[in-house]
Amino acid sequence: MIRDLVIKNRSYRRFYQDEKIDRKTLEELVDLARLSASASNNQPLKYILCNDPETNALICSTIGWAGALKDWDGPVEGERPAAYIAVLGDKQITERFLVDHGIAGQSILLGAVEKGLGGCMLMAIKREQLFKILNIPEHCSLLMLIALGKPKERVVVDECTSPSDTQYWRDEQQTHHVPKRKLSDIIIG
């Protein structure tokens, strides 16, 4: 079961924008992050939830969506996320967030997949703009943004054909391909 969730948990970048995500669902996803492991159990992460279409449009304009897809500027109107979760690190708790946001992000996305949703962890963000849009407190660091929605694209896992063949791509049908190294290539001892 967990294997199926992990395989379905891809970086989705196009969504059915009109399929809304309510606040309760976003809170349930953040609760999974809250219950996840935290380095030294410091629990320094804070979250800003957004499912407001007008604010979402502003957020979307701050994102670099897919560096490897040079001819794609991101999702068009109608394919944009229905919600976002900003993952913050509270510097009043600690200055070292270590891997907490990665663990939290994975928990949120696995929960989203279980609910029939999908998402994408984003780090290529115009941070100053997003700080203003979301009114992020100065004592917080913006660690990542998670886009969420009902996926409108097909994402498949392929096996790498060579060790350097890890670049994701889209085919003529707009299926998003994600090459993964063989298990035998990553276990070295």
Residue, then its C-alpha position, 0 to 999 in steps of 0.5 A: m500500500i505505501r509503495d502504491l502511494v509513493i509511486k502515485n506521488r509524483s510532482y504534478r504541475r497541472f491540475y483541474q483548477d475548478e476542483k476546489i480543496d477546502r480548508k479542512t482538507l488542507e488542515e488534515l494534510v498539515d496534521l500529517a506533517r505535524l505528526s511526522a518526525s522532526a530533528s531533535n523533536n524541535q518542531p519548528l515548522k509553521y504553515i500558511l494555507c491558501n485556497d483562495p483563487e485570487t491569492n492563488a493567482l498571485i502565488c502562482s506568478t511567483i513560481g518557477w515551475a519546471g526548470a527542465l521544461k524550457d519551453w513551458d512557463g507553467p500551468v495556464e489558467g484552468e490548470r493551476p493549483a486549487a491550493y497551496i501550503a507554504v512551509l515555514g521555519d520558525k527562527q524563534i524556535t531554531e535556526r536549523f531546520l535540517v530535513d524537517h520540511g522534506i519529511a513534512g512535505q512528503s507526508i503532506l503529498l502522500g496524504a494528498v495522493e491518498k485523498g485523490l489529489g496531487g501536488c508539487m514541492l516547489m523551491a524556485i520561488k520569488r521569495e520577496q514577493l511571496f513574503k508580501i503576498l502571504n504576509i509571512p512574519e519576519h521571524c520565519s524562513l520560507l522553506m518551500l511551497i507545496a502546490l495542490g490540486k486534482p492532477k490533470e496530467r499523467v506522470v509515469v516513472d520510467e527506468c533510466t537508460s543510462p546513469s546520466d539519463t535522469q532528466y524528466w520530459r514530456d512526450e507528444q501526448q503531454t505525458h510527463h516522464v520521470p526516469k528513475r535509476k535501477l535499484s541495483d545502481i543505487i545500492i552500493g554495499 
